[in-house]
Amino acid sequence: MRAAITPLGGISNDQLAWQEQGRWEGRNEGIDIGRQQGLTEGYNQGYTEGYNQGHYVGSQEANTAGYNEAIDEANLAIQNLQAQHAVYLQEVARNYQAYEAERVQLRQLAGNQTAQIQALQEHLVKHEQVAHQHQQKIDNLVATHQRLTQESANLQEQCSKLTLRIQSLLQERAELDEKVENLTLATDTNRLKYQEQAAHYNKTLTFVNSILGAVKATLELNPELEDSFSKLFADEYKKSVEFRILVDDIKTAPHEDSDFALLLPQTQEFILAMLKNEHRTGLSKSD
C-alpha cells in the first residue's frame, strides 16, 4: 500500500496562523524581515517533511516505484508550497500596499488631528479670553449693582426726609392758610371798621365844614367880631393841641402837619387864618 503523506493543509494552517501573527508583529518589528524568514522556514520544513515521508514510504515497501511515487508526492508538495508561497507574496504585496495606504491615511489623520488640536487650543485660548472678559463684565455689573443699591438706599433715605419735609410744609401751609383766613377775616373786619370810620369821618367833616361855613358867614356879616373870635379860637386851639399832645393822641399841631394839610386843606387854611392876628389874609370864599 502507498503510504499517505501528511496533508499540506496542516502546514498551511500553521503557516496561516504564523502569517496572521506575523502580520501584526511585523507592524512593530519589521513586516518584511519577519515574513521572509517565516516563508523560508515554512518552505524548508515542508520540503523536508515531504521528502522524509516519501523516502520512508519507499523504504518500507522496498519498491523503487513507491520511492519514485514518494518523490513525486514530495515534488507535488513542493509545488503546492511554491504556489502557496507565490500567493503569500501577492498577499504580502497587497497587504504592504494597504499598509502604505493606511499609513498615509493615518499620517493625514494625524495631521488633521494636529490641526484640530491646534484649532481647539486656539479656541480654548479665545474662550478663556472671552470668559475673562465676561468675568470682568460680571465684576463691573456687581460693582455697579452695589453702587446703585447704595445710591438707592441714599435716595430712599432722602425720600423719607423729603416726605417728612413735605408733611412739615403741608402742616405749615395749613397753618399759613389758617393765618391767611384769619387775616382775611381780620382784613374784612378792619375794612368794615375803616368803612365805618370813613363814614364817621365824612359825617364829622360835613359837620366841621358846616361850622366853618357858619363861622365864615358870621364873620363876613360881622367883621368887628373877627378879632375877638380869632383870639378866642387861638386860645382854645392852643389848649386843645397841648392836651392832645400830652395824652399822646397827636404828635404835632394840625396846622403844622403836612399830611393834615393834604387831607383837610380848607380846615388848615381856616386855622392858619385864625392864628394870624396881625397878618390875616382872609378866609377862602369856598370851603
C-alpha positions as CSV (number, residue, x, y, z in Angstrom):
1,M,0.0,0.0,0.0
2,R,1.0,3.5,-0.7
3,A,1.7,5.5,2.5
4,A,-0.3,8.8,2.8
5,I,1.9,11.9,3.1
6,T,0.9,14.3,5.8
7,P,-1.6,16.8,4.3
8,L,-0.2,20.2,3.4
9,G,-3.2,21.7,5.0
10,G,-1.7,21.2,8.5
11,I,1.4,23.1,7.5
12,S,-0.8,25.7,5.8
13,N,-2.8,26.2,8.9
14,D,0.3,26.7,11.0
15,Q,1.7,28.9,8.3
16,L,-1.5,30.9,8.1
17,A,-1.6,31.2,11.9
18,W,2.0,32.3,11.8
19,Q,1.2,34.6,8.9
20,E,-1.6,36.2,10.9
21,Q,0.6,36.6,13.9
22,G,3.4,37.9,11.7
23,R,1.1,40.5,10.1
24,W,0.6,42.2,13.5
25,E,4.0,41.6,14.9
26,G,5.6,42.7,11.6
27,R,4.0,46.2,12.0
28,N,6.1,46.6,15.2
29,E,9.3,44.5,14.4
30,G,9.6,44.7,10.6
31,I,7.0,43.2,8.4
32,D,9.3,42.3,5.5
33,I,12.0,40.6,7.6
34,G,9.6,38.6,9.7
35,R,7.5,37.3,6.9
36,Q,10.5,36.4,4.7
37,Q,12.0,34.4,7.5
38,G,8.7,32.6,8.2
39,L,8.3,31.9,4.5
40,T,11.7,30.3,4.1
41,E,11.4,28.2,7.3
42,G,8.0,27.0,6.2
43,Y,9.2,26.1,2.8
44,N,12.2,24.2,4.0
45,Q,10.2,22.4,6.7
46,G,7.5,21.3,4.2
47,Y,10.1,20.2,1.7
48,T,12.0,18.2,4.4
49,E,8.9,16.6,5.7
50,G,7.6,15.6,2.3
51,Y,10.9,14.2,1.3
52,N,11.3,12.2,4.5
53,Q,7.8,10.9,4.3
54,G,8.3,9.8,0.7
55,H,11.6,8.2,1.5
56,Y,10.1,6.4,4.4
57,V,7.2,5.0,2.4
58,G,9.6,3.9,-0.3
59,S,11.9,2.2,2.1
60,Q,9.1,0.4,3.8
61,E,7.7,-1.1,0.6
62,A,11.2,-1.5,-0.8
63,N,9.9,-0.6,-4.0
64,T,11.5,1.8,-6.4
65,A,8.1,2.7,-7.8
66,G,7.0,3.7,-4.3
67,Y,10.1,5.6,-3.8
68,N,9.5,7.4,-7.0
69,E,5.9,8.0,-6.0
70,A,7.1,9.5,-2.8
71,I,9.4,11.7,-4.7
72,D,6.5,12.7,-7.0
73,E,4.4,13.4,-4.0
74,A,7.2,15.4,-2.4
75,N,7.6,17.3,-5.6
76,L,3.8,17.9,-5.7
77,A,4.0,19.1,-2.1
78,I,6.9,21.4,-3.0
79,Q,4.9,22.7,-6.0
80,N,1.9,23.3,-3.7
81,L,4.2,25.1,-1.3
82,Q,5.7,27.2,-4.1
83,A,2.1,28.1,-5.2
84,Q,1.2,29.0,-1.7
85,H,4.4,31.0,-1.5
86,A,3.5,32.9,-4.6
87,V,0.0,33.6,-3.2
88,Y,1.7,34.6,0.0
89,L,4.0,37.0,-1.8
90,Q,1.0,38.5,-3.6
91,E,-0.8,38.8,-0.3
92,V,2.2,40.4,1.3
93,A,2.4,42.9,-1.6
94,R,-1.4,43.7,-1.3
95,N,-1.0,44.0,2.5
96,Y,2.0,46.2,2.1
97,Q,0.1,48.5,-0.3
98,A,-2.8,48.5,2.1
99,Y,-0.4,49.2,4.9
100,E,1.2,52.1,3.0
101,A,-2.3,53.5,2.1
102,E,-3.3,53.1,5.7
103,R,-0.1,54.8,6.9
104,V,-0.7,57.7,4.5
105,Q,-4.3,57.9,5.8
106,L,-3.0,57.7,9.4
107,R,-0.5,60.5,8.6
108,Q,-3.2,62.6,7.1
109,L,-5.5,61.8,10.0
110,A,-2.7,62.7,12.4
111,G,-2.1,65.9,10.5
112,N,-5.8,66.7,10.6
113,Q,-6.0,65.8,14.3
114,T,-2.9,68.1,15.0
115,A,-4.6,70.9,13.1
116,Q,-7.8,70.2,15.0
117,I,-5.9,70.1,18.3
118,Q,-4.2,73.4,17.4
119,A,-7.6,74.9,16.5
120,L,-9.1,73.6,19.7
121,Q,-6.2,75.1,21.7
122,E,-6.7,78.5,19.9
123,H,-10.4,78.2,20.5
124,L,-9.7,77.4,24.2
125,V,-7.4,80.4,24.5
126,K,-10.1,82.6,22.9
127,H,-12.7,81.0,25.2
128,E,-10.6,81.8,28.2
129,Q,-10.2,85.4,27.0
130,V,-13.9,85.7,26.4
131,A,-14.5,84.1,29.9
132,H,-12.1,86.6,31.4
133,Q,-13.9,89.5,29.7
134,H,-17.2,88.1,30.8
135,Q,-15.9,87.8,34.4
136,Q,-14.7,91.4,34.2
137,K,-18.1,92.5,33.0
138,I,-19.7,90.5,35.7
139,D,-17.4,92.1,38.3
140,N,-18.3,95.5,36.8
141,L,-22.0,94.7,37.0
142,V,-21.7,93.5,40.6
143,A,-19.9,96.8,41.5
144,T,-22.5,98.8,39.6
145,H,-25.3,96.9,41.4
146,Q,-23.7,97.6,44.8
147,R,-23.2,101.2,43.9
148,L,-26.8,101.5,42.7
149,T,-28.0,99.7,45.7
150,Q,-26.2,102.2,47.9
151,E,-27.5,105.1,45.9
152,S,-31.0,103.6,46.1
153,A,-30.6,103.4,49.9
154,N,-29.4,107.0,50.0
155,L,-32.3,108.1,47.7
156,Q,-34.8,106.2,49.9
157,E,-33.3,108.0,53.0
158,Q,-33.5,111.3,51.1
159,C,-37.1,110.4,50.0
160,S,-38.0,109.7,53.6
161,K,-36.5,113.1,54.7
162,L,-38.3,114.8,51.8
163,T,-41.6,113.1,52.8
164,L,-41.2,114.4,56.3
165,R,-40.3,117.8,55.0
166,I,-43.3,117.8,52.7
167,Q,-45.5,116.8,55.6
168,S,-44.0,119.6,57.6
169,L,-44.5,122.0,54.7
170,L,-48.1,120.8,54.3
171,Q,-48.6,121.4,58.0
172,E,-47.0,124.9,57.7
173,R,-49.2,125.5,54.6
174,A,-52.3,124.5,56.6
175,E,-51.2,126.9,59.4
176,L,-50.5,129.6,56.9
177,D,-53.8,129.0,55.2
178,E,-55.4,129.3,58.6
179,K,-53.5,132.5,59.3
180,V,-54.4,133.9,55.8
181,E,-58.0,133.0,56.5
182,N,-57.8,134.8,59.9
183,L,-56.0,137.7,58.3
184,T,-58.7,137.8,55.6
185,L,-61.3,137.8,58.3
186,A,-59.4,140.5,60.2
187,T,-58.9,142.4,56.9
188,D,-62.6,142.2,56.2
189,T,-63.3,143.3,59.8
190,N,-60.8,146.1,59.5
191,R,-62.2,147.1,56.2
192,L,-65.7,147.3,57.7
193,K,-64.3,149.3,60.6
194,Y,-62.4,151.6,58.2
195,Q,-65.6,152.0,56.1
196,E,-67.4,152.8,59.3
197,Q,-64.6,155.2,60.4
198,A,-64.6,156.8,56.9
199,A,-68.4,157.2,57.2
200,H,-67.9,158.8,60.6
201,Y,-65.1,160.9,59.2
202,N,-67.2,162.1,56.3
203,K,-70.0,162.8,58.8
204,T,-67.6,164.7,61.0
205,L,-66.1,166.5,58.0
206,T,-69.6,167.5,57.0
207,F,-70.2,168.9,60.5
208,V,-66.9,170.7,60.6
209,N,-67.5,172.2,57.1
210,S,-70.9,173.3,58.3
211,I,-69.4,175.0,61.3
212,L,-66.6,176.6,59.2
213,G,-69.2,177.8,56.8
214,A,-71.3,179.3,59.5
215,V,-68.3,181.0,61.2
216,K,-67.1,182.4,57.9
217,A,-70.6,183.7,57.1
218,T,-71.0,185.2,60.6
219,L,-67.6,187.0,60.3
220,E,-68.4,188.2,56.9
221,L,-71.6,189.6,58.2
222,N,-70.0,191.0,61.4
223,P,-66.3,191.9,60.6
224,E,-66.0,193.6,64.0
225,L,-66.2,190.1,65.6
226,E,-63.2,188.7,63.7
227,D,-60.5,189.9,66.1
228,S,-62.3,188.7,69.2
229,F,-63.2,185.4,67.6
230,S,-59.7,184.8,66.3
231,K,-58.3,185.4,69.8
232,L,-60.9,183.2,71.4
233,F,-60.2,180.4,68.8
234,A,-56.5,180.7,69.1
235,D,-56.7,180.2,72.9
236,E,-59.0,177.2,72.7
237,Y,-57.0,175.7,69.8
238,K,-53.7,176.1,71.8
239,K,-55.3,174.4,74.9
240,S,-56.7,171.6,72.8
241,V,-53.4,170.9,70.9
242,E,-51.4,170.9,74.1
243,F,-53.8,168.5,75.8
244,R,-53.9,166.1,72.8
245,I,-50.1,166.0,72.6
246,L,-49.9,165.5,76.3
247,V,-52.2,162.4,76.2
248,D,-50.3,161.2,73.1
249,D,-53.3,161.4,70.8
250,I,-51.3,163.5,68.2
251,K,-47.6,164.2,67.6
252,T,-47.8,167.7,66.3
253,A,-50.3,170.5,65.8
254,P,-52.7,170.1,62.9
255,H,-51.7,173.4,61.2
256,E,-48.1,172.2,61.2
257,D,-48.8,168.7,59.9
258,S,-48.3,168.3,56.1
259,D,-50.5,165.2,56.0
260,F,-53.3,167.1,57.7
261,A,-52.9,169.8,55.1
262,L,-53.3,167.3,52.3
263,L,-56.4,165.7,53.8
264,L,-58.1,168.8,55.1
265,P,-56.7,171.8,53.2
266,Q,-59.6,174.2,53.9
267,T,-59.6,173.3,57.6
268,Q,-55.8,174.0,57.9
269,E,-56.4,177.3,56.0
270,F,-59.1,178.4,58.5
271,I,-56.8,177.5,61.4
272,L,-53.9,179.5,60.0
273,A,-56.2,182.4,59.3
274,M,-57.4,182.5,62.8
275,L,-53.8,182.3,64.2
276,K,-52.6,185.2,62.1
277,N,-53.9,188.1,64.1
278,E,-51.6,190.7,62.7
279,H,-51.3,189.5,59.0
280,R,-54.6,187.9,58.2
281,T,-55.1,187.2,54.5
282,G,-58.8,186.4,54.8
283,L,-60.7,183.3,54.6
284,S,-61.3,181.4,51.4
285,K,-64.6,182.1,49.7
286,S,-65.1,178.4,49.0
287,D,-64.7,175.8,51.8
